[in-house]
Structure formats: C-alpha cells, structure tokens
C-alpha cells in the first residue's frame, strides 16, 4: 500500500484513469466490430458510414495515449482497404 500522500493520490488517480481507459477501449472495439460486421454483411454504404464514425475514435484514442499513433493509423488503413475492396 502507498505510504506517502503523493503515492496515495497517484493510486487514486490510477483507479480513475483505469475506468476512463476501459470505456475508451470498449468504444474502440465496438466501433471496429461494427465496421467488420458491415463488411461481412456486404452492405458497402453501411460499411462506409461505420468506418467514418470509427476513424475519429481510433485517432482520438491514439492522441490520448490509449494506443500508439501508428497502430491506430494501421487499423484505419486496413479497414478502409477492406471497405474499398467491397466494390470490386
């Protein structure tokens, strides 16, 4: 257990941050899943709409430090590539 007051405060902050980050992680997974389900269903307009809503969430999470910037970029790129390939 934390002994100093600063360590106690850091422990409190960690609990709060963990809760916030859980929500962010869940939101990212849900948005990516919605894009993948739209791709699987074969509805291109639905997939494009889902991608358009998922992209800013991924980028924002990278800015907040939830994931690396290049990880978010790679995920967006791969999803966009799969949506684009639906027309072919």
Biopython code that builds the backbone (N, CA, C, O; Angstrom):
import numpy as np
from Bio.PDB.StructureBuilder import StructureBuilder

atoms = [
    (1, "UNK", "N", (0.847, -1.184, 0.000)),
    (1, "UNK", "CA", (0.000, 0.000, 0.000)),
    (1, "UNK", "C", (0.886, 1.240, 0.000)),
    (1, "UNK", "O", (2.017, 1.214, 0.485)),
    (2, "UNK", "N", (0.352, 2.322, -0.552)),
    (2, "UNK", "CA", (1.088, 3.572, -0.646)),
    (2, "UNK", "C", (1.288, 4.185, 0.743)),
    (2, "UNK", "O", (0.387, 4.175, 1.581)),
    (3, "UNK", "N", (2.480, 4.714, 0.961)),
    (3, "UNK", "CA", (2.789, 5.311, 2.264)),
    (3, "UNK", "C", (2.699, 6.833, 2.252)),
    (3, "UNK", "O", (2.133, 7.432, 3.167)),
    (4, "UNK", "N", (3.253, 7.453, 1.224)),
    (4, "UNK", "CA", (3.261, 8.911, 1.188)),
    (4, "UNK", "C", (1.945, 9.441, 0.623)),
    (4, "UNK", "O", (1.202, 8.723, -0.048)),
    (5, "UNK", "N", (1.680, 10.699, 0.908)),
    (5, "UNK", "CA", (0.428, 11.293, 0.422)),
    (5, "UNK", "C", (0.422, 11.372, -1.101)),
    (5, "UNK", "O", (-0.624, 11.195, -1.726)),
    (6, "UNK", "N", (1.586, 11.636, -1.706)),
    (6, "UNK", "CA", (1.647, 11.715, -3.165)),
    (6, "UNK", "C", (1.413, 10.337, -3.793)),
    (6, "UNK", "O", (0.799, 10.233, -4.855)),
    (7, "UNK", "N", (1.896, 9.294, -3.142)),
    (7, "UNK", "CA", (1.677, 7.938, -3.648)),
    (7, "UNK", "C", (0.207, 7.545, -3.506)),
    (7, "UNK", "O", (-0.334, 6.841, -4.359)),
    (8, "UNK", "N", (-0.439, 8.000, -2.430)),
    (8, "UNK", "CA", (-1.859, 7.723, -2.237)),
    (8, "UNK", "C", (-2.689, 8.418, -3.321)),
    (8, "UNK", "O", (-3.631, 7.845, -3.869)),
    (9, "UNK", "N", (-2.315, 9.659, -3.613)),
    (9, "UNK", "CA", (-3.017, 10.396, -4.652)),
    (9, "UNK", "C", (-2.810, 9.728, -6.008)),
    (9, "UNK", "O", (-3.752, 9.613, -6.792)),
    (10, "UNK", "N", (-1.588, 9.287, -6.290)),
    (10, "UNK", "CA", (-1.303, 8.607, -7.553)),
    (10, "UNK", "C", (-2.140, 7.337, -7.679)),
    (10, "UNK", "O", (-2.614, 7.011, -8.767)),
    (11, "UNK", "N", (-2.321, 6.625, -6.576)),
    (11, "UNK", "CA", (-3.134, 5.410, -6.586)),
    (11, "UNK", "C", (-4.592, 5.742, -6.890)),
    (11, "UNK", "O", (-5.250, 5.020, -7.639)),
    (12, "UNK", "N", (-5.102, 6.836, -6.310)),
    (12, "UNK", "CA", (-6.478, 7.266, -6.591)),
    (12, "UNK", "C", (-6.631, 7.641, -8.064)),
    (12, "UNK", "O", (-7.612, 7.276, -8.713)),
    (13, "UNK", "N", (-5.648, 8.372, -8.577)),
    (13, "UNK", "CA", (-5.707, 8.796, -9.975)),
    (13, "UNK", "C", (-5.675, 7.593, -10.915)),
    (13, "UNK", "O", (-6.353, 7.573, -11.942)),
    (14, "UNK", "N", (-4.877, 6.593, -10.545)),
    (14, "UNK", "CA", (-4.751, 5.399, -11.370)),
    (14, "UNK", "C", (-6.092, 4.680, -11.489)),
    (14, "UNK", "O", (-6.435, 4.187, -12.563)),
    (15, "UNK", "N", (-6.849, 4.618, -10.400)),
    (15, "UNK", "CA", (-8.164, 3.969, -10.418)),
    (15, "UNK", "C", (-9.097, 4.710, -11.367)),
    (15, "UNK", "O", (-9.804, 4.093, -12.164)),
    (16, "UNK", "N", (-9.093, 6.037, -11.275)),
    (16, "UNK", "CA", (-9.948, 6.857, -12.146)),
    (16, "UNK", "C", (-9.561, 6.687, -13.605)),
    (16, "UNK", "O", (-10.421, 6.494, -14.464)),
    (17, "UNK", "N", (-8.255, 6.759, -13.884)),
    (17, "UNK", "CA", (-7.779, 6.625, -15.260)),
    (17, "UNK", "C", (-8.101, 5.249, -15.832)),
    (17, "UNK", "O", (-8.424, 5.121, -17.012)),
    (18, "UNK", "N", (-8.011, 4.220, -14.989)),
    (18, "UNK", "CA", (-8.304, 2.864, -15.442)),
    (18, "UNK", "C", (-9.753, 2.760, -15.905)),
    (18, "UNK", "O", (-10.038, 2.148, -16.934)),
    (19, "UNK", "N", (-10.665, 3.359, -15.144)),
    (19, "UNK", "CA", (-12.074, 3.327, -15.521)),
    (19, "UNK", "C", (-12.318, 4.057, -16.837)),
    (19, "UNK", "O", (-13.051, 3.570, -17.697)),
    (20, "UNK", "N", (-11.706, 5.217, -16.989)),
    (20, "UNK", "CA", (-11.861, 6.001, -18.223)),
    (20, "UNK", "C", (-11.303, 5.221, -19.404)),
    (20, "UNK", "O", (-11.927, 5.153, -20.464)),
    (21, "UNK", "N", (-10.126, 4.632, -19.218)),
    (21, "UNK", "CA", (-9.481, 3.894, -20.302)),
    (21, "UNK", "C", (-10.260, 2.646, -20.695)),
    (21, "UNK", "O", (-10.260, 2.265, -21.865)),
    (22, "UNK", "N", (-10.927, 1.998, -19.731)),
    (22, "UNK", "CA", (-11.750, 0.829, -20.043)),
    (22, "UNK", "C", (-12.867, 1.227, -20.997)),
    (22, "UNK", "O", (-13.160, 0.526, -21.966)),
    (23, "UNK", "N", (-13.480, 2.359, -20.704)),
    (23, "UNK", "CA", (-14.549, 2.848, -21.573)),
    (23, "UNK", "C", (-14.045, 3.161, -22.960)),
    (23, "UNK", "O", (-14.703, 2.842, -23.950)),
    (24, "UNK", "N", (-12.891, 3.779, -23.043)),
    (24, "UNK", "CA", (-12.314, 4.114, -24.348)),
    (24, "UNK", "C", (-11.973, 2.861, -25.141)),
    (24, "UNK", "O", (-12.237, 2.783, -26.341)),
    (25, "UNK", "N", (-11.387, 1.885, -24.464)),
    (25, "UNK", "CA", (-11.012, 0.638, -25.129)),
    (25, "UNK", "C", (-12.251, -0.093, -25.654)),
    (25, "UNK", "O", (-12.245, -0.620, -26.766)),
    (26, "UNK", "N", (-13.310, -0.118, -24.845)),
    (26, "UNK", "CA", (-14.556, -0.757, -25.232)),
    (26, "UNK", "C", (-15.163, -0.070, -26.445)),
    (26, "UNK", "O", (-15.648, -0.723, -27.369)),
    (27, "UNK", "N", (-15.129, 1.264, -26.429)),
    (27, "UNK", "CA", (-15.702, 2.038, -27.541)),
    (27, "UNK", "C", (-14.974, 1.745, -28.844)),
    (27, "UNK", "O", (-15.600, 1.593, -29.893)),
    (28, "UNK", "N", (-13.635, 1.666, -28.772)),
    (28, "UNK", "CA", (-12.841, 1.369, -29.972)),
    (28, "UNK", "C", (-13.205, -0.013, -30.511)),
    (28, "UNK", "O", (-13.436, -0.178, -31.709)),
    (29, "UNK", "N", (-13.255, -0.999, -29.623)),
    (29, "UNK", "CA", (-13.567, -2.364, -30.055)),
    (29, "UNK", "C", (-14.953, -2.438, -30.683)),
    (29, "UNK", "O", (-15.148, -3.120, -31.689)),
    (30, "UNK", "N", (-15.917, -1.734, -30.087)),
    (30, "UNK", "CA", (-17.282, -1.740, -30.610)),
    (30, "UNK", "C", (-17.353, -1.112, -31.995)),
    (30, "UNK", "O", (-18.024, -1.632, -32.887)),
    (31, "UNK", "N", (-16.666, -0.007, -32.169)),
    (31, "UNK", "CA", (-16.685, 0.682, -33.460)),
    (31, "UNK", "C", (-16.018, -0.164, -34.542)),
    (31, "UNK", "O", (-16.529, -0.261, -35.658)),
    (32, "UNK", "N", (-14.887, -0.773, -34.218)),
    (32, "UNK", "CA", (-14.193, -1.617, -35.190)),
    (32, "UNK", "C", (-15.060, -2.825, -35.534)),
    (32, "UNK", "O", (-15.139, -3.231, -36.693)),
    (33, "UNK", "N", (-15.708, -3.396, -34.523)),
    (33, "UNK", "CA", (-16.582, -4.550, -34.746)),
    (33, "UNK", "C", (-17.744, -4.172, -35.666)),
    (33, "UNK", "O", (-18.139, -4.961, -36.525)),
    (34, "UNK", "N", (-18.292, -2.963, -35.488)),
    (34, "UNK", "CA", (-19.415, -2.546, -36.330)),
    (34, "UNK", "C", (-18.988, -2.426, -37.794)),
    (34, "UNK", "O", (-19.755, -2.753, -38.699)),
    (35, "UNK", "N", (-17.757, -1.953, -38.018)),
    (35, "UNK", "CA", (-17.247, -1.865, -39.392)),
    (35, "UNK", "C", (-17.084, -3.269, -39.965)),
    (35, "UNK", "O", (-17.481, -3.531, -41.100)),
    (36, "UNK", "N", (-16.502, -4.167, -39.181)),
    (36, "UNK", "CA", (-16.267, -5.530, -39.662)),
    (36, "UNK", "C", (-17.577, -6.264, -39.943)),
    (36, "UNK", "O", (-17.666, -7.033, -40.900)),
    (37, "UNK", "N", (-18.583, -6.029, -39.117)),
    (37, "UNK", "CA", (-19.879, -6.663, -39.349)),
    (37, "UNK", "C", (-20.541, -6.119, -40.615)),
    (37, "UNK", "O", (-21.185, -6.861, -41.357)),
    (38, "UNK", "N", (-20.375, -4.812, -40.853)),
    (38, "UNK", "CA", (-20.927, -4.216, -42.065)),
    (38, "UNK", "C", (-20.228, -4.770, -43.302)),
    (38, "UNK", "O", (-20.864, -5.007, -44.329)),
    (39, "UNK", "N", (-18.924, -4.973, -43.199)),
    (39, "UNK", "CA", (-18.167, -5.552, -44.319)),
    (39, "UNK", "C", (-18.650, -6.976, -44.574)),
    (39, "UNK", "O", (-18.850, -7.380, -45.719)),
    (40, "UNK", "N", (-18.832, -7.728, -43.494)),
    (40, "UNK", "CA", (-19.265, -9.122, -43.609)),
    (40, "UNK", "C", (-20.663, -9.228, -44.218)),
    (40, "UNK", "O", (-20.956, -10.164, -44.963)),
    (41, "UNK", "N", (-21.524, -8.257, -43.892)),
    (41, "UNK", "CA", (-22.890, -8.291, -44.416)),
    (41, "UNK", "C", (-22.937, -7.933, -45.899)),
    (41, "UNK", "O", (-23.899, -8.265, -46.592)),
    (42, "UNK", "N", (-21.891, -7.253, -46.384)),
    (42, "UNK", "CA", (-21.827, -6.914, -47.802)),
    (42, "UNK", "C", (-22.456, -5.585, -48.153)),
    (42, "UNK", "O", (-22.544, -5.247, -49.333)),
    (43, "UNK", "N", (-22.898, -4.819, -47.169)),
    (43, "UNK", "CA", (-23.526, -3.517, -47.417)),
    (43, "UNK", "C", (-22.459, -2.430, -47.393)),
    (43, "UNK", "O", (-21.995, -2.023, -46.328)),
    (44, "UNK", "N", (-22.075, -1.965, -48.587)),
    (44, "UNK", "CA", (-20.959, -1.023, -48.685)),
    (44, "UNK", "C", (-21.274, 0.333, -48.045)),
    (44, "UNK", "O", (-20.421, 0.902, -47.365)),
    (45, "UNK", "N", (-22.475, 0.851, -48.252)),
    (45, "UNK", "CA", (-22.815, 2.163, -47.695)),
    (45, "UNK", "C", (-22.812, 2.119, -46.168)),
    (45, "UNK", "O", (-22.383, 3.066, -45.509)),
    (46, "UNK", "N", (-23.294, 1.012, -45.621)),
    (46, "UNK", "CA", (-23.287, 0.833, -44.171)),
    (46, "UNK", "C", (-21.849, 0.732, -43.652)),
    (46, "UNK", "O", (-21.520, 1.280, -42.599)),
    (47, "UNK", "N", (-21.002, 0.027, -44.400)),
    (47, "UNK", "CA", (-19.593, -0.129, -44.010)),
    (47, "UNK", "C", (-18.863, 1.213, -44.056)),
    (47, "UNK", "O", (-18.059, 1.518, -43.175)),
    (48, "UNK", "N", (-19.145, 2.008, -45.082)),
    (48, "UNK", "CA", (-18.508, 3.326, -45.190)),
    (48, "UNK", "C", (-18.940, 4.234, -44.048)),
    (48, "UNK", "O", (-18.123, 4.971, -43.495)),
    (49, "UNK", "N", (-20.209, 4.186, -43.696)),
    (49, "UNK", "CA", (-20.717, 5.000, -42.589)),
    (49, "UNK", "C", (-20.081, 4.569, -41.266)),
    (49, "UNK", "O", (-19.711, 5.408, -40.444)),
    (50, "UNK", "N", (-19.959, 3.262, -41.071)),
    (50, "UNK", "CA", (-19.346, 2.745, -39.847)),
    (50, "UNK", "C", (-17.870, 3.134, -39.773)),
    (50, "UNK", "O", (-17.368, 3.483, -38.705)),
    (51, "UNK", "N", (-17.181, 3.071, -40.907)),
    (51, "UNK", "CA", (-15.772, 3.460, -40.953)),
    (51, "UNK", "C", (-15.615, 4.948, -40.657)),
    (51, "UNK", "O", (-14.685, 5.362, -39.964)),
    (52, "UNK", "N", (-16.531, 5.740, -41.191)),
    (52, "UNK", "CA", (-16.473, 7.190, -40.980)),
    (52, "UNK", "C", (-16.656, 7.548, -39.507)),
    (52, "UNK", "O", (-16.095, 8.539, -39.040)),
    (53, "UNK", "N", (-17.433, 6.755, -38.773)),
    (53, "UNK", "CA", (-17.610, 7.015, -37.347)),
    (53, "UNK", "C", (-16.489, 6.401, -36.508)),
    (53, "UNK", "O", (-16.187, 6.892, -35.421)),
    (54, "UNK", "N", (-15.871, 5.328, -37.009)),
    (54, "UNK", "CA", (-14.817, 4.645, -36.248)),
    (54, "UNK", "C", (-13.472, 5.354, -36.345)),
    (54, "UNK", "O", (-12.700, 5.358, -35.386)),
    (55, "UNK", "N", (-13.193, 5.947, -37.485)),
    (55, "UNK", "CA", (-11.880, 6.566, -37.706)),
    (55, "UNK", "C", (-11.538, 7.648, -36.685)),
    (55, "UNK", "O", (-10.451, 7.597, -36.110)),
    (56, "UNK", "N", (-12.418, 8.636, -36.426)),
    (56, "UNK", "CA", (-12.052, 9.667, -35.447)),
    (56, "UNK", "C", (-11.873, 9.115, -34.032)),
    (56, "UNK", "O", (-11.079, 9.644, -33.253)),
    (57, "UNK", "N", (-12.607, 8.058, -33.704)),
    (57, "UNK", "CA", (-12.472, 7.465, -32.370)),
    (57, "UNK", "C", (-11.110, 6.810, -32.228)),
    (57, "UNK", "O", (-10.461, 6.938, -31.189)),
    (58, "UNK", "N", (-10.674, 6.111, -33.266)),
    (58, "UNK", "CA", (-9.346, 5.493, -33.240)),
    (58, "UNK", "C", (-8.248, 6.556, -33.123)),
    (58, "UNK", "O", (-7.317, 6.415, -32.330)),
    (59, "UNK", "N", (-8.370, 7.608, -33.916)),
    (59, "UNK", "CA", (-7.359, 8.674, -33.898)),
    (59, "UNK", "C", (-7.341, 9.372, -32.542)),
    (59, "UNK", "O", (-6.271, 9.663, -32.006)),
    (60, "UNK", "N", (-8.512, 9.638, -31.990)),
    (60, "UNK", "CA", (-8.592, 10.302, -30.698)),
    (60, "UNK", "C", (-7.969, 9.457, -29.592)),
    (60, "UNK", "O", (-7.304, 9.983, -28.699)),
    (61, "UNK", "N", (-8.188, 8.145, -29.657)),
    (61, "UNK", "CA", (-7.592, 7.262, -28.660)),
    (61, "UNK", "C", (-6.078, 7.244, -28.774)),
    (61, "UNK", "O", (-5.379, 7.121, -27.768)),
    (62, "UNK", "N", (-5.570, 7.365, -29.983)),
    (62, "UNK", "CA", (-4.116, 7.435, -30.162)),
    (62, "UNK", "C", (-3.578, 8.730, -29.555)),
    (62, "UNK", "O", (-2.511, 8.737, -28.943)),
    (63, "UNK", "N", (-4.311, 9.810, -29.724)),
    (63, "UNK", "CA", (-3.887, 11.092, -29.155)),
    (63, "UNK", "C", (-3.911, 11.062, -27.635)),
    (63, "UNK", "O", (-3.088, 11.706, -26.984)),
    (64, "UNK", "N", (-4.849, 10.320, -27.073)),
    (64, "UNK", "CA", (-4.965, 10.225, -25.615)),
    (64, "UNK", "C", (-3.963, 9.246, -25.017)),
    (64, "UNK", "O", (-3.834, 9.159, -23.795)),
    (65, "UNK", "N", (-3.251, 8.506, -25.868)),
    (65, "UNK", "CA", (-2.245, 7.577, -25.369)),
    (65, "UNK", "C", (-2.765, 6.179, -25.121)),
    (65, "UNK", "O", (-2.070, 5.361, -24.518)),
    (66, "UNK", "N", (-3.983, 5.885, -25.577)),
    (66, "UNK", "CA", (-4.535, 4.546, -25.383)),
    (66, "UNK", "C", (-3.847, 3.530, -26.283)),
    (66, "UNK", "O", (-3.685, 2.365, -25.919)),
    (67, "UNK", "N", (-3.447, 3.988, -27.457)),
    (67, "UNK", "CA", (-2.711, 3.133, -28.384)),
    (67, "UNK", "C", (-1.724, 4.011, -29.133)),
    (67, "UNK", "O", (-1.854, 5.235, -29.148)),
    (68, "UNK", "N", (-0.752, 3.387, -29.743)),
    (68, "UNK", "CA", (0.253, 4.147, -30.488)),
    (68, "UNK", "C", (-0.388, 4.759, -31.722)),
    (68, "UNK", "O", (-1.336, 4.206, -32.281)),
    (69, "UNK", "N", (0.127, 5.889, -32.137)),
    (69, "UNK", "CA", (-0.399, 6.604, -33.292)),
    (69, "UNK", "C", (-0.372, 5.727, -34.547)),
    (69, "UNK", "O", (-1.321, 5.719, -35.332)),
    (70, "UNK", "N", (0.712, 5.001, -34.720)),
    (70, "UNK", "CA", (0.833, 4.152, -35.916)),
    (70, "UNK", "C", (-0.084, 2.936, -35.856)),
    (70, "UNK", "O", (-0.507, 2.427, -36.894)),
    (71, "UNK", "N", (-0.393, 2.469, -34.658)),
    (71, "UNK", "CA", (-1.337, 1.360, -34.508)),
    (71, "UNK", "C", (-2.716, 1.794, -34.977)),
    (71, "UNK", "O", (-3.387, 1.072, -35.714)),
    (72, "UNK", "N", (-3.129, 2.968, -34.549)),
    (72, "UNK", "CA", (-4.433, 3.497, -34.950)),
    (72, "UNK", "C", (-4.471, 3.712, -36.462)),
    (72, "UNK", "O", (-5.456, 3.387, -37.124)),
    (73, "UNK", "N", (-3.395, 4.258, -36.986)),
    (73, "UNK", "CA", (-3.313, 4.510, -38.417)),
    (73, "UNK", "C", (-3.397, 3.206, -39.204)),
    (73, "UNK", "O", (-4.071, 3.140, -40.232)),
    (74, "UNK", "N", (-2.718, 2.177, -38.725)),
    (74, "UNK", "CA", (-2.726, 0.872, -39.388)),
    (74, "UNK", "C", (-4.122, 0.262, -39.372)),
    (74, "UNK", "O", (-4.567, -0.304, -40.371)),
    (75, "UNK", "N", (-4.818, 0.376, -38.236)),
    (75, "UNK", "CA", (-6.170, -0.173, -38.136)),
    (75, "UNK", "C", (-7.119, 0.531, -39.113)),
    (75, "UNK", "O", (-7.904, -0.114, -39.807)),
    (76, "UNK", "N", (-7.031, 1.862, -39.154)),
    (76, "UNK", "CA", (-7.882, 2.636, -40.056)),
    (76, "UNK", "C", (-7.587, 2.256, -41.503)),
    (76, "UNK", "O", (-8.499, 2.062, -42.306)),
    (77, "UNK", "N", (-6.300, 2.153, -41.820)),
    (77, "UNK", "CA", (-5.892, 1.838, -43.184)),
    (77, "UNK", "C", (-6.401, 0.474, -43.618)),
    (77, "UNK", "O", (-6.902, 0.321, -44.732)),
    (78, "UNK", "N", (-6.277, -0.513, -42.750)),
    (78, "UNK", "CA", (-6.708, -1.868, -43.098)),
    (78, "UNK", "C", (-8.224, -1.948, -43.251)),
    (78, "UNK", "O", (-8.727, -2.634, -44.141)),
    (79, "UNK", "N", (-8.947, -1.247, -42.384)),
    (79, "UNK", "CA", (-10.405, -1.238, -42.504)),
    (79, "UNK", "C", (-10.836, -0.539, -43.794)),
    (79, "UNK", "O", (-11.725, -1.016, -44.500)),
    (80, "UNK", "N", (-10.195, 0.598, -44.097)),
    (80, "UNK", "CA", (-10.527, 1.340, -45.308)),
    (80, "UNK", "C", (-10.236, 0.504, -46.556)),
    (80, "UNK", "O", (-10.990, 0.540, -47.529)),
    (81, "UNK", "N", (-9.159, -0.231, -46.515)),
    (81, "UNK", "CA", (-8.783, -1.095, -47.648)),
    (81, "UNK", "C", (-9.837, -2.166, -47.862)),
    (81, "UNK", "O", (-10.195, -2.475, -48.999)),
    (82, "UNK", "N", (-10.340, -2.739, -46.755)),
    (82, "UNK", "CA", (-11.359, -3.778, -46.875)),
    (82, "UNK", "C", (-12.691, -3.214, -47.378)),
    (82, "UNK", "O", (-13.396, -3.867, -48.148)),
    (83, "UNK", "N", (-13.031, -1.988, -46.934)),
    (83, "UNK", "CA", (-14.270, -1.361, -47.407)),
    (83, "UNK", "C", (-14.157, -1.036, -48.889)),
    (83, "UNK", "O", (-15.106, -1.235, -49.647)),
    (84, "UNK", "N", (-13.001, -0.540, -49.299)),
    (84, "UNK", "CA", (-12.795, -0.190, -50.698)),
    (84, "UNK", "C", (-12.860, -1.416, -51.599)),
    (84, "UNK", "O", (-13.343, -1.344, -52.729)),
    (85, "UNK", "N", (-12.371, -2.542, -51.087)),
    (85, "UNK", "CA", (-12.354, -3.773, -51.878)),
    (85, "UNK", "C", (-13.764, -4.352, -52.069)),
    (85, "UNK", "O", (-13.956, -5.244, -52.896)),
    (86, "UNK", "N", (-14.738, -3.859, -51.320)),
    (86, "UNK", "CA", (-16.097, -4.390, -51.438)),
    (86, "UNK", "C", (-16.706, -4.119, -52.810)),
    (86, "UNK", "O", (-17.520, -4.916, -53.278)),
    (87, "UNK", "N", (-16.340, -3.027, -53.464)),
    (87, "UNK", "CA", (-16.929, -2.682, -54.752)),
    (87, "UNK", "C", (-16.419, -3.588, -55.858)),
    (87, "UNK", "O", (-17.111, -3.822, -56.848)),
    (88, "UNK", "N", (-15.204, -4.097, -55.687)),
    (88, "UNK", "CA", (-14.594, -4.926, -56.731)),
    (88, "UNK", "C", (-15.232, -6.308, -56.797)),
    (88, "UNK", "O", (-14.837, -7.132, -57.622)),
]
sb = StructureBuilder()
sb.init_structure("model")
sb.init_model(0)
sb.init_chain("A")
sb.init_seg("    ")
for serial, (resi, resn, name, xyz) in enumerate(atoms, 1):
    if name == "N":
        sb.init_residue(resn, " ", resi, " ")
    sb.init_atom(name, np.array(xyz, "f"), 0.0, 1.0, " ", f" {name:<3s}", serial, name[0])
structure = sb.get_structure()
